[in-house]
């Protein structure tokens, strides 16, 4: 089977960013499928042109992953207008490259950005193959609630596009149970949950973090790690305020690992606050993130207090849990339910730096609680969120689509 994935932000394990799709594509290739990916040459995380080389990976049983890098307008993080230009340029050039890909059995589109769904739908109709559309973000609803998307005409056009893609897909996949009702209410049919998960071998309690601690002078610290995007939605200013509240605790060190549009502002905020207990580290490949998580004592997942964020399943939470680390969770909703069911961490109200600081102190002062929560989280994700199991669910779904079983 030959699958074409259109994904502007696709990254492999040796690149910074989320690797859900690489891991799923690798599993499909290991089962003998061909997976061609059309991705941007501009990093979605950093906004820099870093991924200019196309490449192919071969597998023993005949499967392969071929990554084709296409031109994308590079000023991704300059402004909302320039961001749209980046999205539209990828939509156009990925379509032109997609036309050249032959002998396809299925086209897989994913959102965000939602505009690449137009490419996937157009190619699926042109090549007369099934269209799988994956919803990882309730765009434009998220953008409206955060305040990024304000123009009424653009909002209406975006909502029309969203409904068109939902109704046109032969199969819809969502990565959070919180998305199911939203998608169905807007015309989605054949909606399947394939949630975010984790590589339980890559993120493991058995990985050593001593080298990471030594490299960053963290040997005797209680390390609180945030790993991921530094964007508007991530609300990391709250984390810095919590660090300020704990500035008299020399044993506690906050580490913010990653990149994004807001990172320069966050570094400047930290400087103005005079924070000595905060360390910023650059984005790095997923394999090195696993070492950073191994070096942490507790890990933070945080988003702005926006109602719709109660629907999300952030992937980093499952990575933290797989590594056996307690989660300090400043996100309400379905992910809170999972963490609390697992007994894997402490929930704090989003937007509350005092509560977050208190959660850090609670774990720092109680090593037994910290260890117990980490162990419980690991056990839970192995059972419910092992990416190998989730990838097999996707494999079976795609196979049914191509053979006419949907």
N, C-alpha and C positions, 0 to 999 in steps of 0.2 A: 504494500500500500504506500502511496506517495502523498504526503501531507504538506501543505504550504501554510506556514504560520506568518502572519503579518504583525510585527511587533516592534514599534519604534524603540522601546526601552530594553530590548533583549540584551542580556549579558551572560557570559559564560563564567565558570568558577574562578577564572584568573582575572576577572574584571570587577570593579566595584559596582554594587547595586544588587537588587533582588534577583535570585536565580531560580525562582519557581519554574519558569518555562524551560530553562536549560535542563533542569533535573527531569521534568516531565518528558521533554524531547529525547533526552538520553535514554530514558526507560523505553520509550516507543522504539527507538533505534535498536536497542538491545533485543527487542522482540522481533526484529527483522524488517521494520518499516523504514522508509526513507522520509526524512523530515527536512524540508528546505525552509529556512527562516530568512525573511527579508527584514533587516533591522537598520537602524540609523548608524551613521558613522560618528555622530555627536553623542557623547555621554548624557543621558537624561538626568543623571545625578549631579554632574559637575558643570554641564553646559559647554564642555570643551570637546574639540574634535580629537578623539582618542582612539576610536575603533575603525580605522580606515581599511583594514585588510579583511577580505573575505577568506573563509577557511572551510575545510571539510574534515570531519571525523568519521572514521570507518570502524565498524564493529565486526567481530568474528563471524557472526551469523548472517552477514550480508546487509545489515542495516547501516544507515549513515545519517549524520547531521551535516547539512551544508548551510553555512551562514553567509548570506550575501549582504554586504554593506552598501547602502544607497545614500545619495546626496541628501542632506538636510540643512536647511537654513540654520546657521550656528548660534544666533543670538538668543538662545532659549530662555535665559534668565534676565534679559535686559528689562522687559516689561511685559504686561499681558498681551499687548499688540504684537510684540516680537515673538512671544510664545505661540500665538495663533499662526504667525507666519511659518514658524518651525513646524507646527502640526500640518499645515496645509502643504508645505513643500514635501514633507515625508509622504503625505497622502498621494500626491501626484507622482513622485518619482518611484515610490514603492509599487504603484500600479503599473508604471511603464516597465519596471523590472519584472513584475509578476507575470506580465503578458508573455515574457520570454521563457518562463518555466513550463516545461512540457510534461505530458503524461501524468496529470494530477488526478487524485481520487477524492480529495477533500480539501477545503480551505478553511482555515482556523483564524478567526479574527478575535482580538481582545481589546478591552477598554478598561482604563484610559490609555492614551487619549482616544476619545470616541471617534475621531475623524478617520483613524486607520480602519475602523469598521466599515467605512464607505469603500475603501480599497478592497477589503476582503469580500464584501457583498458583490461589488462590481465584477471582480475576478471570478467569483463563484458562478455568477449568472453568465458571464462571457464563456467560461469553460464548461458550463453545464455540469457542475459537481456540487455536492452538498455543502452548505455553509453552516459552520459551527461558530457561534458567537459567545465569547466568554466575558462576563461582567464582573470586574474586580473593583468597581467604583461606581457609585450612583451619580454619574455625571449626566446632566448639569446640576442636579439637586444639591450636591456637595458644594459646588462652586457658588451657587446662589446663597446658601446659608452662611458660607464663610465670608461672602461679600466680594469675591473676586469677579463674579459675573453679575452685572447690574443693569445693563441696557435691556429694556423690555423686549425690543425687537429681536435681539440676539438670544435672549432667554427663550422666546417663543420658537425661534428657528431651531435652537438646540433641543428643545423638548420634542419638536416634530421629528428631528433626526433620531433621537433616542427611540421613540415609538416605532419609527420606520424600521430600524435595525432589529428591534425586538420581534416585530411582527414578521419580518422577512427571514429570520433565521430558521433553518431546519431543526436546529437544536440549540438551546441556550444552556450555558453552564454558569453558575454563580459560585463564588468562593467563600460565601458567608451565608448562614441561614437567615440572617437579618435582611438579605436582599430579595428573598423569595417573593414576598407579598408585593414589593415595589415593582418588580419586573412583571409579575402576572397581571397586576392592575393596569399596566400600560401595554397590554396586548401580547405579552410573552407566552409562548406555548412550549411544551416539551422542555420544561425547566428542570435541570438536574443540579444538585449540590455536589461539588467536588471541592471541599474546603482547602484552605491553606493548611499546610502541614510542615513537616521538618524531616531532614535527613538525620535519623537517630544515630548513625555512625559518625557523621561529621561533627555533630553536637552531642558530646558524650561526657559524662562525669569522669571518664578515665583520661581525658585529654589534660595534659599538663599546662598550667598557665604561669609557671615560675619564670620562664624566660621573658615573657611579656611584662611581668611585674618588675623584674630586674632591669629591663631596658628602659622603664619609665619611672624608676625610683618609687615603686609602690609596695615594696617588700613587707612592710609592717602595717599597711593601711587596710581599712575596711573599704573596699572599692565598690562604688555604685556606678554601674555602667549604663549609658544609653548608646545604642548602636543603630544607626540608620540615617534617614534623610533629615536635614536641617532646613525645613521649609516652614511656610506660614502656618500650616495646619498642625505642626508638631509641638507648638507651644513651649519651646524649650526655654523661653524667658522665665517661666514658672520654675523650671528645674534650677536655673541660676539663682532665683530668689530663695529657693530652699537651701542651696549651697551657702548663701549669705547667712541664713538663719543658723546654719551649723558651722559657721566659720570659727567658733571657739572649740570645736571638736577636732583636735589635730589628728585623730585616728581615722577620720572619715575623708575620703577622697572621691570626688565626682570625676568621671571620665566620659567625655562626649566624643564619640567616634563616628565620623561620616562627613558628608558635605551637603551643600544645597544653597539655595538663594539667600537664606537668612543667616548663614554662618558668619559672614563678616560683621553683621550687626550684633550677633551673639558674642563674638570675641570682644567687640568694643564694649558691650554691656558688662561683660566680665571684668574688663580692664577698669571701667569706671567704678565698679563696685569694689575693686581691690581684692578680688577673690584669689586666694592662694591655694584653695582646696579644689580648684577646677582645672582640668587638663583637657585641651582640645587636640584631637588626633585626626589625621586625614583619612578620607575614605580608603578602603583597601579591599582586596578580593575576599570572597566568602570564606575561603579556607583560613585566612588570617583572622577574620572576625571570630571564627570558632576558638582560636587561641585567646583572643581578648575576652570572650565570654567565660572561658575556662578560668581566666585570671580574676574574674569578678567575684564578689561575695553576694551581691544582689544586683538585679537589672531592672531598668525602668522602661515602661511603655506609656506614652503620654500623647494625648491629642487635645486640641482646643475643646471647650465645653459647648460643642455644637450638637443639637439633638440628633441629627442623622448619623453622627459618628457612633451612636449606640448600635448601629447595624453592622459594624466592621469586625473582621477577624484578622488583626494584624499578624503578619507572618513572624515578626520578631518575637512575639510572645511564645510561640511554639518552639522556636530555636532556644530561647532562654530556658524553657521548661525541660527540653531534651538534654540540655547541659547540666541539669540538676541545680539550677539557680532559682531562688525565690523571686517572684515578680512583684514589683511595686507598680500597680496598675492605676493610672489616672485616665481611664477610659471606662465609661459605663456601658451597659447593654449586654449583647450576646457574648462578648469576650469576657466580661466580668462573670457571667454565669459559668463559663467553662473553667476559669481560674478558681472560682470558689468551689465548684463541684470537685475539682482536683485537689483542693486544699493547698494550692501552689503559690499563694502570695497574699498580699495585702491590697485591698482596694481603697483608693482615696478619691474624693470628689475632684473631677477635672477643674483646673483653674485655682486650686487651693494649695499654695506653697507651704503653708503651716502644716497641713495634714500630711503632705508628702515628706516634709522634714521629720515629722513625728514617726512616720512609718520607717524611715531610714534608721532613726535612733532605736526604734523597737527591735529591728533586726540586728543592728550593731551590738546591742546590749544583751542579746539572747541567742548565742550560737546554736543552741539546741533547736530553737524554733526555726532558725535559718536553715539548718541542715534538714529538718523534718519537712519543711515546705518544698525544698529542692528535690528531695527524694520522691515526694508525692507527685510533684509535677512531672518528673521523669517517667514514673510508672504510668501516668495518665496519657501522656502523648504517645508512648510506645503502643498503647492499646488503641487509641482513637485517632491519632494524627501522624502515623507513620507514612511518609511520602511514597514509599514503595506501594503500599496498599492503595493509596489514593490514585497513584499513576495507573495501576491496574484497572481501577474503576473507569478512568478516562479511556484507557485502551479498549475496554469492552464496549464503551459507549460509541467510540469512533468506528469500531468494527461493525457494530449494528447499523450505524448511519450509512456506511459504504455498501453493506450487503443488503440494505433495504429492510433492516429489522426495526427501525424506529417507527 
